[in-house]
Amino acid sequence: MCMNASNRTRQILELLLRSDRELTAAEIASELRVSARTVHRELPAVEVLLSTQGIELQKKAGLGIRLAGDEVALETLRRIVATSEDVEFSPDERQLYLLCRLLDNDEPLKLFTLAHDFKVTVSTVSGDLDELTQWLQKFGISLIRRRGYGVQLSGEEADLRDSIRRLIKLRLDDTELITARDEDTMHPLDRQLFELAGKAHMAAVEDVLWRWEEHWTGRLSESAYTDLLIRLSIALARIRAGKTVSADLGLLRGGSETPRTAAEPAAGGARQRIGGDDDSSRDEQPARRLADMLSERLHLNFSAAETGYLARLLSAARANDLSALPGDDLALADTVRALIRKVQSTTGVDYSEDRSLREGLFQHMKEALRRLADGLIIRNPLLDQIKKDYVSLFAAVREAVNRELPDVDVPDEEIGFLVMHFGASLERLKQLRRDVRAILVCTSGIGSSKMLQMRLSKELPRIEIVDRVSWYEAVRIPANNYDLIISTVDLPIDSTQYVKVSPLLTQPETERVRSFIRERVDRSRPAAASTTDKGPAPPAFTSLLSLKTTLDEIVNLIEQFEVVQLRERGGELPVILQEACQHESHRGTLSDATSVTERLLTREQNGSQLLPGTDLALFHARSPEVRRPSLVLYQLAEPVEVGTEPSAQLSQFLLMLAPERLPREILEVLSEVSGMLLDAEMISLLEAGDESAIRNYLTLNLKTFFLNKTESE
């Protein structure tokens, strides 16, 4: 059977078939990047087509539209949409699909063949290739075009793999790759991207990666872990196809997404190296172990070059995770505070004491600015609803962003995400007594997860959010640690084991969660629990333990704070940091001064740690060589030049160190200390170097932080 429908009609049908709730015209328009009026114009054609399949387009006032029909009819429609011979490609889709074809083929492709496949002219395909050439050059890839020969990509295999990763990001969210989807009902472009990403074996790769990471000294954030998983899967798909890295290229070279992993010389002068090897050397043995585990599971042989490539992937993952401590980018942290102050002055709402808002905005903006710099397409299907619910707040945030980020073109979609952070802060409620423990999974960002948590607290006060976790942690948490999982994304587990909702939690979704609690949680509980059974710790006791951990860390950090005068005169930064780390080693803070020094230098070369307008810097790292958190102010015997600015001098620095694996409570304390560096009073005290005054300032501020935390628990 063939479906004669326009590309836009097919896209609308795909969205409706994928959704388990009503969609508004605005949501559909946002996803398709058209106006709501265009969607309304297309709906009659959608209804005509549906009538031929015995399916109704249900319209509910205030909620939106959805498909209604028996499952057989809906499944038939899915297959018709997916396999339609008359599928039309938008210009963007055509170019992406063209890239997929070129990446998947070793032999040159004829322009005539490509034009025939896309049902366009040869000149149209030629124009597409012109536009793709510049994009490919970013990855060191050339587009070979010769009359009578065809068109073909030329580049190193590592660069080609990197371009695949970026190509996937242009079209799909990472969660779409990880979760289960019916590939028969996909758009042809998505299906092709799944093949390039090695979706067929991704679950096996993830299982191996999870088991391997348990024995690795590093620990990756959710985003770094997900990126590593996808890059590994791409590499394995290429190896299966016989496309391997060359012997002299067992490393990552191209693409702005792949950061330097060694302490390489920065622009403006050479660096003195403390150790002999770069970060990749520490990952050689873990890479061999990972290669062995993947070989055994997937029956593939890894050459020395491919094992080297894995080592560079691990090094890149470490580098992506070098933001070690929350609030590490002081310039961004200052921008976040200025943004909050501006919104506060416009709306009259006091956000100044909401540390949770500061933390959430910082983490979101760090990723958002990276996305915008990379030119990635930002999608926010909740934008229309956010604009409707937060009219004045949206305007205030837009005004604040325009003022604080004048050189960045921030789209409304990203503004919508920022508004959700402020909205979550507005709706923060005091905790109520709860008896249903829930795990919250939300990969859209901290703002959306907190927004959802506040909605749940208001609409379903029985629910206690015991943890916010990543998609890959959620499926491995012991079942007796929670009563239900609430997620804003599809999870790679049985759909009956969790409830999927949107961050704004619509009324139908609230009812669905309530029904889930009645039918699955309450029924599964015994009529009366034995008082002698030792189950999971009750929420109140868990909260008490959390407060104790926080208070213990505050006391330890303040007690061990000191001001130290370094002896080295006229030395370069690596030598000075080495002396400081050796002092930390003598204090028992760390086990390997050289390794920690290398990590500090790598962080500094990714961006100066000097506070603007001062001669004071914050150097920090989380490392497996660090035994316990430490905070020390080091004063230099003589100032040294740092960075590329000739006038930039360093006279003293605050060194903050922490173990690689840390409880959430300790991270919160360290984040709070980082935030203090933006206070003028704290900077003045550090510049004066009065140990007693600094310790007293830390005590007063961390006491306030602890008391606020006590009230919110």
Secondary structure, DSSP 8 states (H G I E B T S, - for coil): ------HHHHHHHHHHHH-SS-B-HHHHHHHHTS-HHHHHHHHHHHHHHHHTTT-EEEEETTTEEEEES-HHHHHHHHHHHHH-TT----HHHHHHHHHHHHHH-SS-B-HHHHHHHHTS-HHHHHHHHHHHHHHHHTTT-EEEEETTTEEEEES-HHHHHHHHHHHHHHH--HHHHHS---GGGS-HHHHHHHHHTTGGGHHHHHHHHHHHHTTSS----HHHHHHHHHHHHHHHHHHHTT----TT--S----TTS---S----TTS----SSSS-HHHHTHHHHHHHHHHHHHHHT----HHHHHHHHHHHHHHHHHTTT-STT--HHHHHHHHHHHHHHHHHH----TT-HHHHHHHHHHHHHHHHHHHTT-----TTHHHHHHH-HHHHHHHHHHHHHH-TTS---HHHHHHHHHHHHHHHT--------EEEEEE-TT-HHHHHHHHHHHHHH-TTEEEEEEE-HHHHTTS-GGG-SEEEESS--SS-GGGSEE--TT--HHHHHHHHHHIIIIIIHHS-SS--TT---S--HHHHHHHHHHHHHHHHHHHHHT-EEEE----S--HHHHHHHHHHHHHHHTSBS-HHHHHHHHHHHHHTS--B-TTSSEEEEEEEETTB-S-EEEEEEEEEEEE-SS-TT-EEEEEEEEEEESS--HHHHHHHHHHHHHTTSHHHHHHHHHT-HHHHHHHHHHHHHHHHHHHHHH-
